[in-house]
Amino acid sequence: MIRVPTARRRRKPEQKLNLTPIMDAVFIFIFFLLMSANFIKIMEIGSDVPIVSENDPPPQDKNPLALQLIIKENEIELMRGTTPQLVAKFQRLGDGKYDLANLHAKLVEFKKTKSSEESIIFSPEWEIGYEELIRVMDTVRLLEKTDDAIFRKTKEGLDEKIPTLFSKIVFSNLMS
């Protein structure tokens, strides 16, 4: 009797690896990631950065407002001038929120006296929450519908209605 060598008996046809289920799973995973990316919202607070330069500064107004808000845990201090002087304090109300209505009214008064002024400096303490900071920024930036209209002269000499209060917010202590 002739024996067949074992190597021939065991040789089976090579089977190819079926990658279809793996590719299906990868495409479903990619699709899921793309669909869930729509639900992520990135928030950004737009702010100007103080300019540091070796050049001579541009000519400035003789009497700038130079407004500064010092936002503390229990109050907001409004300072004015190049050598800051306290103008007003706004305490927290009974509900725990700042008195933003009176702050807004005071800022509207300043804007009426100096309509060309656009900047205000924020100095928040580190304990101030994000939502509170945004509320204060909105109070400083936006004119309400109930506010009196404020006008300024254009280069052509025409009256132009001002759409915002103080739109350029500069943070003074970002690194502290």
BAFI-3210 file (N, C-alpha, C; in Angstrom, 3 decimals, decimal comma, padded with zeros to 6 digits):
// residues 176
n [1|2|3|4|5|6|7|8|9|10|11|12|13|14|15|16|17|18|19|20|21|22|23|24|25|26|27|28|29|30|31|32|33|34|35|36|37|38|39|40|41|42|43|44|45|46|47|48|49|50|51|52|53|54|55|56|57|58|59|60|61|62|63|64|65|66|67|68|69|70|71|72|73|74|75|76|77|78|79|80|81|82|83|84|85|86|87|88|89|90|91|92|93|94|95|96|97|98|99|100|101|102|103|104|105|106|107|108|109|110|111|112|113|114|115|116|117|118|119|120|121|122|123|124|125|126|127|128|129|130|131|132|133|134|135|136|137|138|139|140|141|142|143|144|145|146|147|148|149|150|151|152|153|154|155|156|157|158|159|160|161|162|163|164|165|166|167|168|169|170|171|172|173|174|175|176]
n.u [000,830|000,509|001,503|000,168|001,899|001,796|001,843|000,592|-001,981|-002,920|-002,904|-004,864|-007,140|-006,237|-007,773|-009,310|-009,198|-012,125|-012,955|-015,165|-017,146|-015,593|-014,917|-017,490|-018,153|-016,216|-016,964|-019,512|-018,813|-017,314|-019,353|-021,043|-019,372|-019,147|-021,812|-022,277|-020,604|-021,919|-023,289|-021,578|-020,652|-018,566|-017,560|-016,675|-015,132|-015,005|-012,422|-010,352|-006,802|-004,479|-002,242|001,183|003,933|006,906|006,906|005,998|003,029|-000,215|-001,727|-003,776|-007,042|-007,674|-009,168|-009,964|-012,483|-011,682|-012,720|-013,130|-013,972|-014,081|-014,580|-015,785|-016,335|-018,606|-019,405|-019,431|-017,114|-017,007|-014,684|-013,058|-011,049|-007,571|-005,919|-007,261|-010,393|-012,902|-016,187|-018,719|-020,383|-021,715|-023,724|-024,435|-027,724|-030,731|-031,382|-028,972|-027,705|-025,787|-026,312|-027,145|-028,789|-028,642|-025,920|-025,839|-027,412|-025,756|-023,534|-024,709|-025,160|-022,477|-021,755|-023,363|-022,157|-019,659|-019,564|-017,835|-016,198|-015,198|-014,039|-013,613|-012,259|-011,928|-011,586|-011,772|-012,160|-010,727|-012,628|-015,040|-017,791|-018,286|-020,810|-021,772|-019,855|-020,314|-022,904|-022,360|-020,686|-022,489|-024,223|-022,563|-021,875|-024,199|-026,817|-030,021|-033,424|-035,046|-033,403|-032,338|-031,733|-028,447|-026,246|-023,564|-021,165|-020,337|-017,545|-018,320|-019,919|-022,485|-025,198|-024,953|-026,473|-025,638|-025,011|-024,106|-022,969|-020,325|-018,193|-015,637|-014,035|-011,564|-009,513|-007,813|-006,322|-005,530|-003,496|-003,145]
n.v [-001,157|002,172|005,020|008,279|011,262|013,237|015,981|016,621|015,825|017,542|020,030|022,674|024,673|028,148|030,500|033,628|036,614|037,990|041,185|042,783|043,024|044,401|046,770|047,816|048,346|050,318|052,414|052,990|053,888|056,194|057,688|058,031|059,642|061,939|062,806|063,329|065,450|067,763|068,587|069,742|072,756|075,465|077,928|081,334|084,168|087,243|089,561|092,433|092,819|094,390|096,689|096,349|098,148|099,469|101,762|105,257|106,268|106,674|109,917|110,955|111,487|114,454|114,366|111,527|108,998|106,577|104,203|101,757|098,593|097,021|093,940|092,436|089,894|090,590|093,052|095,560|097,831|100,951|102,709|105,740|107,627|108,469|108,365|106,320|106,950|106,344|106,037|104,894|102,329|099,090|096,992|093,540|092,309|091,318|088,843|087,763|088,531|090,892|094,480|095,223|096,829|099,484|099,872|099,750|102,016|104,067|103,761|104,420|107,140|108,053|107,406|109,136|111,566|111,225|110,157|109,032|107,270|103,903|101,887|099,824|098,763|095,645|094,219|091,502|089,553|086,380|084,600|085,058|083,850|082,316|082,732|084,979|086,866|087,045|088,127|090,667|091,634|091,717|093,685|095,897|096,093|096,166|098,237|098,860|098,493|100,301|102,379|105,781|107,184|107,491|109,659|110,291|112,287|111,740|111,396|112,847|114,712|114,052|112,947|109,975|107,070|105,361|101,959|100,337|100,188|100,141|098,648|097,569|095,550|095,197|093,010|093,357|091,812|089,171|087,336|087,020]
n.w [000,000|-000,824|000,627|001,071|001,274|004,262|004,058|001,663|002,137|004,073|002,923|002,181|000,321|000,159|002,239|001,789|003,699|004,937|004,654|004,606|006,771|008,672|007,333|007,006|009,690|010,287|008,535|009,520|012,066|011,402|010,170|012,395|014,046|012,454|012,420|015,131|015,543|014,872|017,120|018,873|020,210|019,936|022,066|022,071|023,320|022,089|022,115|022,440|022,498|024,636|023,140|022,643|021,929|020,442|019,038|018,715|020,375|018,801|018,233|020,898|022,313|024,161|026,509|027,328|027,920|029,080|030,367|032,917|034,151|037,147|038,120|040,779|043,310|044,829|043,901|041,270|040,121|038,624|036,913|035,863|033,609|032,889|035,074|037,062|038,530|040,900|039,831|040,144|042,091|041,809|043,374|044,243|043,765|045,581|044,445|043,891|041,580|039,648|039,682|036,887|035,338|036,323|035,901|033,112|032,494|033,482|031,802|029,359|029,777|029,816|027,192|025,753|026,310|025,168|022,283|020,439|021,711|022,070|023,533|026,459|029,522|031,026|034,198|035,604|038,598|039,415|040,370|039,173|037,397|034,157|032,878|034,249|033,550|030,807|030,833|031,902|029,890|027,716|028,671|028,620|025,948|024,256|023,038|024,280|023,141|024,406|025,089|024,666|021,429|020,193|018,584|016,257|014,501|011,108|008,799|006,654|007,777|008,463|010,559|012,370|013,541|016,478|016,822|018,896|022,328|024,013|022,146|021,974|023,963|026,304|028,014|031,008|032,808|031,912|032,277|034,974]
ca.u [000,000|001,284|001,013|000,231|002,569|000,871|001,829|-000,409|-003,317|-003,326|-002,958|-006,221|-007,073|-006,088|-008,992|-009,049|-009,819|-013,295|-012,853|-016,418|-017,745|-014,724|-015,090|-018,821|-018,078|-015,424|-017,775|-020,578|-018,159|-017,011|-020,632|-021,477|-018,542|-019,525|-023,128|-022,213|-019,824|-022,835|-023,825|-020,543|-020,572|-017,389|-017,854|-015,516|-015,380|-014,180|-011,848|-009,116|-005,651|-003,735|-001,137|002,505|004,725|008,017|006,657|005,274|001,587|-000,940|-002,277|-004,992|-007,983|-007,198|-009,936|-010,659|-013,261|-010,839|-013,576|-012,637|-014,872|-013,436|-015,670|-015,448|-017,313|-019,834|-019,750|-018,733|-016,675|-016,806|-013,619|-012,944|-009,894|-006,249|-005,610|-008,632|-011,137|-014,155|-017,378|-019,898|-020,316|-022,970|-023,737|-025,320|-029,088|-031,238|-031,401|-027,594|-027,169|-025,307|-027,263|-026,711|-029,644|-028,050|-024,638|-026,143|-027,864|-024,575|-022,726|-025,406|-024,845|-021,113|-021,733|-023,969|-021,189|-018,488|-020,095|-016,772|-015,500|-015,624|-013,322|-013,769|-011,320|-012,483|-010,653|-012,541|-011,446|-010,724|-013,777|-016,239|-018,201|-018,378|-022,127|-021,863|-018,988|-021,011|-024,005|-021,776|-020,223|-023,661|-024,708|-021,629|-021,789|-025,432|-027,827|-031,354|-034,427|-035,645|-032,426|-032,408|-030,815|-027,202|-025,734|-022,244|-020,926|-019,469|-016,528|-019,036|-020,684|-023,847|-025,458|-025,027|-026,954|-024,677|-025,725|-023,596|-022,505|-018,864|-018,017|-014,266|-013,771|-010,176|-009,287|-006,526|-005,575|-005,704|-002,421|-003,046]
ca.v [000,000|003,397|006,087|009,666|012,078|014,022|017,382|016,770|015,644|018,704|021,268|023,072|025,938|029,330|031,299|035,065|037,256|038,775|042,500|043,521|043,449|045,386|048,032|048,318|048,911|051,552|053,459|053,362|054,681|057,513|058,367|058,430|060,769|063,130|063,255|063,876|066,684|068,899|068,961|070,399|074,183|076,080|079,298|082,209|085,539|088,155|090,622|093,019|092,652|095,643|096,753|096,658|098,538|100,378|102,989|106,307|106,025|107,635|111,025|110,564|112,498|115,183|113,974|110,276|108,418|105,547|103,482|100,468|097,872|096,055|093,030|091,689|088,864|091,166|094,341|096,026|099,216|101,656|103,702|106,603|108,493|107,859|108,005|105,867|107,438|105,623|106,777|104,277|100,921|098,380|095,823|092,427|092,495|090,255|087,554|087,310|089,037|092,271|095,517|095,551|097,882|100,775|099,946|100,084|103,416|104,927|103,691|105,189|108,551|108,313|107,323|110,361|112,660|110,938|109,140|108,400|106,275|102,529|100,913|099,728|097,772|094,734|093,624|090,596|088,674|085,026|083,828|085,412|082,779|082,601|083,271|086,341|087,703|087,265|089,068|092,006|092,032|092,091|094,960|096,943|096,136|096,334|099,243|098,263|099,191|101,364|103,454|106,905|107,071|108,258|109,951|110,905|112,858|110,980|112,225|113,728|115,672|113,576|112,262|108,523|106,447|104,394|100,714|099,650|101,033|100,049|097,365|097,058|095,168|094,773|092,416|093,855|090,871|087,821|086,457|086,913]
ca.w [000,000|-000,982|001,535|000,580|002,291|005,084|003,616|000,602|002,694|004,887|002,157|001,832|-000,433|001,010|002,376|001,862|004,849|004,549|005,290|004,455|008,046|009,324|006,606|007,366|011,039|010,226|007,910|010,465|013,115|010,822|010,015|013,735|014,480|011,689|012,853|016,491|015,526|014,742|018,413|019,659|019,924|020,526|022,457|022,038|023,745|021,302|022,930|021,947|023,369|024,715|022,183|023,181|020,773|020,709|018,281|019,419|020,309|017,968|019,027|021,590|022,749|025,347|027,680|027,029|029,010|029,692|031,315|033,388|035,046|038,028|038,465|041,991|043,659|045,384|043,307|040,081|040,266|037,362|037,044|034,694|033,509|032,724|036,459|037,356|039,689|041,067|039,425|040,755|042,480|041,562|044,259|043,877|044,238|046,445|043,752|043,690|040,314|039,691|039,291|035,530|034,767|036,670|035,197|031,713|032,446|033,683|030,586|028,321|030,071|029,343|025,730|025,234|026,409|024,329|021,369|019,646|022,547|021,788|024,358|027,902|030,047|032,025|035,155|036,462|039,513|038,867|040,852|038,415|036,491|032,720|032,546|034,783|032,732|029,533|031,101|032,044|028,552|026,924|029,207|028,202|024,499|023,487|023,346|024,330|022,329|025,208|025,275|023,735|020,296|020,335|017,253|016,127|013,176|010,214|008,139|005,729|008,559|008,665|011,827|012,249|014,772|017,010|017,104|020,089|023,426|024,008|021,459|022,108|025,352|026,482|029,322|031,495|033,637|031,409|032,705|036,440]
c.u [000,893|000,645|001,184|000,903|001,563|000,790|000,782|-001,823|-003,802|-003,459|-004,397|-006,123|-007,024|-007,401|-008,598|-009,812|-010,966|-013,283|-014,151|-017,035|-016,913|-014,886|-016,462|-018,794|-017,309|-016,257|-018,924|-019,996|-017,826|-018,295|-021,147|-020,676|-018,914|-020,882|-023,081|-021,420|-020,726|-023,333|-022,808|-020,489|-019,369|-017,730|-016,556|-015,949|-014,437|-013,698|-010,594|-008,019|-004,938|-002,510|000,144|003,386|005,846|007,844|005,948|003,778|000,915|-001,488|-003,619|-005,818|-007,455|-007,889|-010,685|-011,472|-012,418|-011,610|-012,967|-013,663|-014,049|-014,556|-015,210|-016,564|-018,638|-020,254|-018,972|-018,385|-016,438|-015,815|-013,541|-011,659|-008,584|-005,612|-006,951|-009,196|-012,480|-015,334|-018,608|-019,592|-021,698|-022,915|-024,570|-026,697|-029,500|-031,237|-030,001|-026,959|-026,725|-026,418|-026,869|-027,563|-029,069|-026,679|-024,864|-026,565|-026,685|-023,694|-023,375|-025,159|-023,464|-021,043|-022,349|-022,992|-020,004|-018,854|-019,018|-016,040|-016,073|-015,075|-013,703|-012,854|-012,014|-011,355|-011,435|-011,634|-011,595|-011,921|-015,036|-016,535|-018,347|-019,701|-022,282|-021,022|-019,653|-022,168|-023,483|-021,303|-021,385|-024,231|-023,854|-021,672|-023,051|-026,283|-029,180|-032,321|-035,036|-034,690|-032,667|-031,392|-029,616|-026,625|-024,317|-022,094|-019,999|-018,437|-017,158|-019,867|-022,121|-023,985|-025,647|-025,471|-025,962|-025,425|-025,301|-023,131|-020,972|-018,501|-016,623|-013,966|-012,360|-010,041|-007,898|-005,705|-005,764|-004,663|-002,354|-003,913]
c.v [001,245|004,467|007,457|010,486|013,004|015,469|017,597|016,666|016,896|020,000|021,534|024,364|027,127|030,105|032,769|035,630|038,149|040,097|043,293|043,915|044,506|046,748|048,646|048,989|050,224|052,685|053,902|054,231|056,086|058,319|058,866|059,634|062,053|063,672|063,867|065,168|067,904|069,402|069,668|071,867|074,751|077,533|080,103|083,587|086,430|089,308|091,150|092,821|094,003|095,593|097,138|096,945|099,472|101,699|104,012|106,045|107,051|108,758|110,631|111,779|113,162|114,715|112,664|109,794|107,421|104,803|102,132|099,878|096,875|095,180|092,163|090,704|089,466|092,475|094,573|097,487|099,789|102,778|104,497|107,397|107,738|107,556|107,617|106,407|106,733|106,527|106,230|102,833|100,322|097,063|094,699|092,707|091,311|088,888|087,034|087,796|090,479|093,227|096,031|096,643|099,261|100,960|100,362|101,554|104,376|104,933|104,442|106,677|108,910|108,315|108,565|111,522|112,470|109,822|108,448|107,306|104,874|101,525|100,983|098,597|096,964|094,213|092,703|089,831|087,247|084,199|084,047|084,309|083,260|083,272|084,706|087,304|088,016|088,244|090,499|092,501|092,460|093,429|096,118|097,149|096,626|097,503|098,547|099,098|100,361|102,532|104,561|106,695|107,988|108,419|110,494|111,387|111,948|111,927|113,228|114,783|115,276|112,922|110,780|107,950|105,369|103,118|100,010|100,670|101,092|098,680|096,778|096,816|094,614|094,219|092,799|092,803|089,435|086,849|086,275|085,820]
c.w [000,000|-000,082|000,903|001,669|003,000|004,629|002,542|001,151|003,414|004,077|001,730|001,037|000,535|001,052|002,513|003,047|004,365|005,329|005,232|005,800|008,775|008,653|006,899|008,733|011,044|009,627|008,812|011,584|012,613|010,661|011,368|014,239|013,741|012,129|014,249|016,548|015,409|016,085|019,293|019,244|020,657|020,811|022,480|022,505|022,949|022,164|022,263|022,979|023,452|023,806|022,905|021,984|021,213|019,964|019,157|019,301|019,405|018,838|019,622|021,962|024,024|026,618|027,401|028,223|029,787|030,773|031,670|034,346|035,849|038,570|039,622|042,302|044,114|044,738|042,024|040,318|038,877|037,601|035,745|034,764|033,356|034,073|037,059|038,665|039,715|040,716|040,130|041,126|042,274|042,330|043,651|044,483|045,101|045,785|043,444|042,405|040,495|039,250|037,905|034,890|035,076|036,025|033,752|031,583|032,590|032,431|029,429|028,535|029,551|027,827|025,108|025,281|025,473|023,359|020,548|020,413|022,293|022,789|025,823|028,364|031,132|032,900|036,080|037,420|039,005|039,306|040,017|037,397|035,061|032,373|033,043|033,952|031,391|029,717|031,205|030,677|027,668|027,378|028,701|026,692|023,797|023,974|023,331|023,506|023,084|025,451|024,257|022,619|020,533|018,932|017,347|014,694|012,379|009,613|007,178|006,457|008,807|010,032|011,569|013,590|015,197|017,380|018,401|021,122|023,404|023,448|021,605|023,581|025,434|027,901|029,803|032,208|033,182|031,958|034,223|036,984]
res [m|i|r|v|p|t|a|r|r|r|r|k|p|e|q|k|l|n|l|t|p|i|m|d|a|v|f|i|f|i|f|f|l|l|m|s|a|n|f|i|k|i|m|e|i|g|s|d|v|p|i|v|s|e|n|d|p|p|p|q|d|k|n|p|l|a|l|q|l|i|i|k|e|n|e|i|e|l|m|r|g|t|t|p|q|l|v|a|k|f|q|r|l|g|d|g|k|y|d|l|a|n|l|h|a|k|l|v|e|f|k|k|t|k|s|s|e|e|s|i|i|f|s|p|e|w|e|i|g|y|e|e|l|i|r|v|m|d|t|v|r|l|l|e|k|t|d|d|a|i|f|r|k|t|k|e|g|l|d|e|k|i|p|t|l|f|s|k|i|v|f|s|n|l|m|s]
***
